[in-house]
Amino acid sequence: MEQLTNAQFKDCKEQFLQLGEKALYLTHYQLAVETRIKDPVQWKMFLTDPRIADYISSEMNLIRSASINEIIHKAPNSKSVGQAQLINALVKIDEASADKSGPIFIYSYVPLNAEQEFAPNILRMEDQQTPVEEFEDTEEETTEEEDITLEDIEISTIIPEE
């Protein structure tokens, strides 16, 4: 696929911004009908440009967040059960579209073959990823009850990312 010239890009951008919020929801075919640029291929190249795709994505995230906030603001006055479900669905969509960065970990289970299962250097793990040996030797009877104080309890605060 060809690239847009600077003049074509600038022209598409001008037409796109003139449409306002409506432009965010239109396809390249609809943009060709709604604007003076009648070539849907040119609009497709414009919409798939990484700068424009990022712009549209960030605008949609802002609109989605504002809609969620508006619905939550109106929630105390509503007696609709469906509104709670709508808020929950919108929040899940908002969380799914949030920018997630960092390493991706894929956990998998690979069963041991007969030779590996009885090898001396193999350490069996339970579902909680705690070595089995830690549980086998810790069968101690405790007769004393200990008083638990606030100092014994670790308190942590979870601050949501903004």
C-alpha positions in Angstrom: 0.0 0.0 0.0 1.2 3.4 -0.9 1.9 6.2 1.7 0.1 9.5 1.8 2.0 12.6 0.7 2.4 15.3 3.3 -0.2 17.4 1.5 -2.7 14.5 1.4 -2.1 13.7 5.1 -2.6 17.4 6.0 -5.8 17.6 3.9 -7.2 14.4 5.5 -6.3 15.6 9.0 -8.1 18.9 8.3 -11.2 17.2 7.1 -11.1 14.7 9.9 -10.8 17.3 12.6 -13.6 19.4 11.1 -16.0 16.5 11.6 -15.3 16.6 15.4 -16.3 13.6 17.6 -18.3 12.1 14.7 -15.1 11.4 12.8 -14.0 8.9 15.5 -16.9 6.6 14.6 -16.8 6.7 10.8 -15.2 4.1 8.5 -13.0 5.1 5.6 -16.0 4.5 3.3 -18.2 6.8 5.4 -15.5 9.5 5.6 -15.3 9.4 1.7 -19.1 10.1 1.6 -19.0 12.8 4.4 -16.0 14.8 3.2 -14.7 16.4 0.0 -12.0 13.7 -0.2 -13.9 11.0 -2.0 -11.2 8.3 -2.1 -11.8 5.6 0.6 -8.3 4.2 0.0 -6.8 7.5 0.9 -8.9 7.6 4.1 -7.9 4.0 4.9 -4.2 5.0 4.6 -4.9 8.0 6.8 -6.8 6.0 9.5 -4.1 3.2 9.6 -1.3 5.7 10.0 0.2 5.0 13.5 -0.1 8.6 14.6 -3.8 8.7 13.7 -4.5 5.3 15.1 -3.0 6.3 18.4 -4.9 9.6 18.4 -8.2 7.8 17.8 -7.4 5.2 20.5 -6.6 7.9 23.1 -9.7 9.9 22.2 -11.9 6.8 22.5 -10.4 6.0 25.9 -11.2 9.5 27.1 -14.8 9.3 25.8 -15.2 5.9 27.4 -13.9 7.0 30.8 -16.1 10.1 30.7 -19.1 8.0 29.9 -18.4 5.7 32.8 -17.9 8.6 35.1 -21.2 10.2 34.0 -23.1 6.9 34.5 -21.6 6.5 37.9 -22.5 10.1 38.8 -26.1 9.4 37.9 -26.2 5.9 39.6 -27.5 7.1 43.0 -30.6 8.5 41.4 -31.3 5.4 39.3 -33.4 2.4 40.4 -32.3 0.3 37.3 -30.7 -3.0 38.0 -29.3 -2.9 34.4 -27.3 0.2 35.1 -25.1 -1.7 37.5 -24.5 -4.3 34.9 -23.7 -1.6 32.3 -21.2 0.1 34.6 -19.5 -3.3 35.3 -19.3 -4.0 31.5 -18.0 -0.6 30.7 -15.3 -0.8 33.4 -14.2 -4.2 32.1 -13.9 -2.7 28.6 -12.0 0.3 30.0 -9.6 -2.0 31.9 -9.1 -4.2 28.8 -8.2 -1.2 26.7 -5.8 0.2 29.3 -2.2 0.3 28.1 -0.4 -2.7 29.6 3.3 -2.8 29.3 6.0 -5.0 30.7 7.0 -8.6 30.3 4.4 -11.3 29.5 4.6 -14.5 31.6 3.1 -17.7 30.3 2.7 -20.4 32.9 2.4 -23.9 31.7 2.7 -27.4 33.2 4.9 -30.0 31.5 4.5 -33.5 33.0 7.7 -35.4 33.8 8.5 -38.5 32.0 9.4 -41.7 33.9 13.1 -41.0 33.9 12.7 -37.4 35.1 10.1 -38.3 37.8 12.5 -40.4 39.8 15.7 -38.3 39.2 17.4 -37.1 42.5 17.5 -33.5 41.4 13.7 -33.1 40.8 11.6 -31.1 43.3 7.9 -31.8 43.2 5.6 -28.8 43.6 2.0 -28.6 44.7 -0.7 -26.3 43.0 0.3 -23.3 45.2 3.9 -23.6 44.0 5.2 -24.5 47.5 7.7 -27.4 47.7 6.2 -30.6 49.0 9.1 -31.1 51.4 8.2 -28.0 53.4 4.9 -29.7 54.4 6.3 -33.2 55.1 8.5 -32.3 58.1 6.4 -29.6 59.7 3.9 -31.8 61.6 4.5 -30.2 65.0 1.8 -30.2 67.7 1.2 -26.8 69.1 -0.4 -26.6 72.5 0.1 -23.0 73.3 -2.1 -20.4 71.8 -0.4 -17.1 70.9 -2.1 -13.8 71.1 -2.0 -11.9 67.9 -1.5 -8.2 68.1 -1.7 -5.5 65.5 2.1 -5.4 65.3 2.0 -9.0 64.1 -0.3 -8.2 61.2 1.2 -6.8 58.1 -1.0 -4.1 56.6 -0.5 -3.1 53.0 -2.3 -0.4 51.0 -3.1 -1.0 47.4 -3.0 2.3 45.4 -4.7 2.0 42.0 -2.6 3.1 39.0 -3.7 6.3 37.4 
